[in-house]
Each structure stands twice: as C-alpha cells, then as structure tokens.
C-alpha cells in the first residue's frame, strides 16, 4: 500500500487496527476449518524492514485430491536460500522454507517465501525445486506469474502462494468433477 497506493505506514497500521476486531470476531475463527490458509507476515530477514513480506501457505494434510506443495522432499523440513547467481533479489534477500507443522490442531504442510524477486522471469528456477504444484505443465507457474507481472504481489510470496492456491483449487475441481461425471455414467449404465 505504501509503494503502490502512496499510503503512509501510520495510515496503513491505523486501518489494520480499525479492522482487527472484525477480523478477530469473524475471520480468525474460520482458520481452523480451512483446508488452505495464506498468511502474510512481516519479513523475518530484517526486523527494521517494513516493506518486505513473509508469506506462508498452510495446507491441511489428508484432504482427498488436495495435495500440498513442498520444496525438494515431501515431509522434510527444508530451509533454502537460492543462489544469487540464479535468482536475482535485492536486500534483504529471499528465503524459502517448507515442512510439516500443526495449525489449529491439524497436521499441515507449510510452504513459506520471505523476500521478493527482482526478476520474475527467474521464477522458473524456484519452480524447478517445487513439487505438487498442480500445474498442467512445467513452466505454467512461471508463465502465470509473468502474465500478472504488473499486479500487486507478483514479485513476492503473495502472488506466488495465490497462484499455487489457484492451481490446487483447479486440480481439486477437475478431479471431483471427473469423479461426479464417472459416477453419473456408472449410474446411467446400471439403470
């Protein structure tokens, strides 16, 4: 909001605080029921940095047809700071993490990005290290992020996690829709 809309940090904080009671009353209690939650937090890379975001995708395990995205090795806890020669980023840098956790009493997989990309075209390097992205082809994640390159969050974890969530939801819909069609065909054959 500061960079894209010209708001001051003070006005943003006041707006957040004004909405906090409604968030606490109506939104926060729903988190325990969500199969996927995206958290947007301040960076952990530099406590003085008020612009950089740390974004976490928290996906519940055990939901049929809804497999969580992870880095490198499913079930492992990974922290990864990409090579600066392969992924351009300004101070304070960029860091990814992935691993199992517990969220509101449920077993979850967390994928986190802290920092932002300088060159979104290099996202394909990150994409090559992610698994279970629910993309239809290698490079689709990078392609969709590039298509939205001018949108807020396209250079940080908000855009990345929202795009991954969209793929997961699309995949879930396609699987459930195909199962419903197959069930209808089977029912028609029996009749």
N, C-alpha and C positions, 0 to 999 in steps of 0.2 A: 504493500500500500504506500509505503514511503516513496519508493522509487517509481512505481507505475502510476500512482494517483496523486502524488505530491503531498500526502498527509504527513503530519509530524508524528514522531514516536509517542509523544504525550497524548495526541488525539486518538491514536490507534489504541493505546493502552486504556484510555478512558472508555472508548467504545466497547472494548472487550470486557472490561469490568462491569459496564452497564448491562451487558447481555449475560453475564455469568450466572445470575440467579435463575434465569430461564433455562440455560444450558444445564445447570446442576439439577433442576427440577424435572426436565423433560428429555434431554438428550443423554446425559451421563447414565441414567438408569437403564437405557436401552443397550448399552455396550455389552452387557453380559449375554444378550440374546443374539448378537451379531455374529455372522459367520466370517465376516471380514471387516476390520476396522483400520482406518488410516489415521494415524496420529501425526500432527505437525507440531514440532517442538523447537525450542532454540538450539542452536548448534552446541555440541559438546567439544568442538575443536578449539574454540577460543571463547572464554567466558565474557570477554569485552565486546565481541561481535554481536550486534543486534539485528543484522540483516540476513545472515546465513541460516538456513533451516536444516533441521534433522527430521527426517520423515520415516515413520515406521509403518509397514504393512503387517498387520497382525491377523493371521488366518487360522481359523479353528481347524483342528485335525479331526478326521473321522467323518466329515460331511461327504456323503456319496457324490461322486462326479465333480468334486471341488478340491483339486489337489493344489497345495500351496507351492509357491515359487521359492527356490532356495539357491544359494551360492555353492558351487563346486560339488558338495557331497551331502546328500539328504540325511538329515538327522544330526549332522555335525554342527558344532559351534565354530563359526568362521569369522575372523576379522580380516579385512582386506583393504589395503591402501594401494590403489593401482599405480603402476609405473608411470612416472611423469613424462616419459618419452612416448607413451602410448595413449595417454589421456590427459589433455590439457586442462588445468584448473589453476585458478588464482588462489592466493592466500585466503582463507586458512587451509585450503586443500580439499580433498574429498576422501571419504572413507565409507566402506560398505561393511555390513555385518549381517549374519544370518545364523539362525539356530532355534532350537526348541525352547519354549518358555511356558509359563502358565499365565492366563489372563482371565480374571473373574472366575477362577476355579476350573477353567477348561484348558486342556492341552492345546497349544498353538505353535505355529511356525512364524517367526518374526524375520522379516527382511527389512533392513534399515539402510538408508542413504543419508550421509551427513556431508553437506557441501553442495557445490554446483559445478556444472560443466562449463568450460569456456567455449568448446567447440562441440556442439551437439552431434555433428557428423561422426565423432569418435565414439558415440554410444554403442556402436556395433561391437567394440572391444568389450564393454561391460556385458552386452547381450550374450556374447560367446561364453561367458562364465556363469550365466543363469540357467537353471533347469526348471522344468514345469511352468514355462511362461504362458502356455496355452495359445501360442501363436500358431498360425497355419503354415508358416514357412520361416526359415532362418532369415533374419533381417526385417521381419514385419514390425517388431517393436521399434527398431531404429527408424524405419520408414514412417510409422505413425507419429513418432515423436518429432521427426523432421517436418512432417506435414503441419504440425501445430507449433512450429518453432517460434512464432510470434505471440503465442498465448502465454499468459502469466503462468509461471511454474514449469515451463518447458525445459528450462536449464537446470532444474533441481528435482529433488525427490517427490515433490507434489505431483508434477507431471508424470514422472516415471511410475509411481505407485498407482495413480489413477488409470494410466494406460494398462498396466498389468492387471488391475482390477477389472477393467472393461473386457480384456481378453478372457479372464477367468469366468466372468458372468456370461459372455458369449458362448464359451465352451460348455458351461453348465446348461444353458438354454438349449443348445444344439443337441446335447446328449439326452436331455429329458424330453425334448420334442420328438427325437427319433424313437425313443422308448415308447412314448404315447402313440405314435403312428404305428409302430410294430404291434403294440397291444391291440389297437383298433383293427388292424388287418387280421390278427390271430382270432379276435372275437368274431369278425365277419366270416372267416373261414369255418369256424365252429358252428355258426348259425345256419 
